[in-house]
Amino acid sequence: MSKNWSITSKQLTKRLAVLSMSALMVSVLAACGGASNPPTAEDAGQYEVTPGDPFSAYKDEVTVTMGRVTTANPKLPAGDTYENNAYTRLVKEAFNAQIKDQFEANGEDYSRQVSLAIASGELPDMMRVDSKDELKELVDNDLIEDMTEVYKEYATDNIKQIYDSYDGRALDNATIDGRLMGLPATSLDSAPTMVWVRQDWLDVLGIKLDADGDGAIKLEDVEKTAEEFLKKDPGQTGKPVGIPFVNTLNTTDYNGSAYTMLGVASTQGAFPQYWMKGEDGSIVYGSTTEETKQMLGVMADWFKRGIIDPQFGTRTFDDITALYTNGQSGIAFGPWHIPDWGLSNTKQMDKHAKFTAYTLEDADGKVNVAHANPSGQFIVVRKGYEHPELAIKIINLFYDKLANDKDVATSMPEAAKYLETGVDGSTRPFNIEVNSATSLLDDYSDIVRGIKGEIGLDQVRTTESKNNIGSIQTYLKDQDTDDLTAWSKYHSRMNGVGLIDKLTQEGKFNWMTPAFSGTTPSMKQTWANLTKMEQESFIKIITGAEPLDYFETFVSNWKKQGGDQVIQEIEAETTSQK
């Protein structure tokens, strides 16, 4: 790795100095726009063993530098790293391309590193950006390659079909002025946020949740269960803690909804942080609605009664995970896949730990959810990089060939071992997902039919599902197994996705389509402050530092300090698109 986010203070000082010159440098780069003639797919072909082939290797080794999005617990085998692992070695073997990480980071650190790269113009050859706003900034300053032609020439038919399954919305998100400027990650509808409850604790205490077995419970059920867990301390730690929530409180990404109160909001018909359309057709910010105020009322009542962690607002994400790992808390809000990377830590400490997933229903028995933005992340290629088609090839390799190879254990044995042992997908060169709009439930159907013996493993569509069938069968044979992968795959797929499948088939979801999911010009100046104001106001209300009616003060201030301007810009943009 040539550079790492774990930089020294000297390095940081140097980078900050670079930042101070960023406006000038970006201006210079903009002024020079077009000076670098992007290589065409035809040009690239002269370097390839089989020119124009979606999987062709290069005749001579090429190097590609990357910005890598990491996770805290990737489960890499000893000796392997983000830069040198089965997946990066697979890229070397397949394409004769050597990956060098220009930086590695996660969360806010990654966002900061990307900002530094954009400001300084020192972009890696390829990196992920996490917003359309960043994509636009890169385009405005002529810093990234136009991928239109290489996508047409190099993307496999299967990859094109995956993107097309979103009816154009995925590629449209990455298209600016009619040109494809990034390769979008896909985000299928993976709602809702679930409530994961320690089933072994329910069994010990004789608590029967969800008596009608429809998978949906009410807020009152969560309250009573949390109170019982606090009173009787089934984890036997002597210091049980109420339900913990992160201080960011909300999200518009159900995949990233771990420990947020999005599930509580859904019961009130609230969609905080979403842009919605009001009854009169006007744009409404979900965090300022009466339904969101009702949600805050519920949360404030919970805090007062001790149902919520008394340290609410101060704990980090890792602190919260530790509460579950230590057996201090047994109710977690999160997405369907939280057992794979979060709750599995609990299993490591307690071999008898089991969770059951529920959803929260509203007073009418419906589960309110919002459609996901089909793509909010993009892989971009530095302007002037000699082999922009390599980005397409890597996507072909991981999201077509590896995903669909029926004999991956033979053709790509190292990668197959990663899939089998549950190594985190973030260790792939691009930390994104590229799946069809229906893939989640399609994969679940394959898994269920495979377990029942209705189809053979050679009929299962993806390598991952094939491995998941084996893991889940292992768990079903021994539910106290020490096989952590078997435990997590059973919980995430059979409990988590199984519940989504059930609710979908029964028509339990009440879907809301957001009116807008991008950014506007004034957001660059005001959005950080508005978000901070929202977060601080909500925490004050929930913890009782301010009464519930303080919500009106928050809404008023939010509008005055930029919110009204943002709404005007969104209405103008959505009107122009009609």
CORGIFEN-V334816 format. One record per helix or strand. SS is the DSSP state (a for helix, b for strand). FROM is the first residue (numbers start at 1). TO is the last residue. If there is no record, write none. Layout:
BEGIN
SS/FROM/TO
SS/FROM/TO
END
This chain:
BEGIN
a/9/20
a/22/31
a/41/45
b/48/48
b/58/58
b/62/69
a/86/95
b/97/105
a/107/120
b/126/129
a/132/140
b/144/144
a/148/154
a/157/164
a/169/173
b/175/176
b/179/180
b/183/184
b/194/198
a/199/205
b/216/217
a/219/232
b/243/243
a/254/256
a/262/267
b/275/277
b/283/285
a/286/288
a/290/305
b/308/308
a/317/325
b/331/334
a/338/349
b/355/360
b/367/370
b/378/382
a/389/404
a/408/411
a/413/421
a/425/427
a/439/452
a/457/459
a/463/477
a/484/505
b/509/512
b/516/516
a/523/543
a/550/576
END
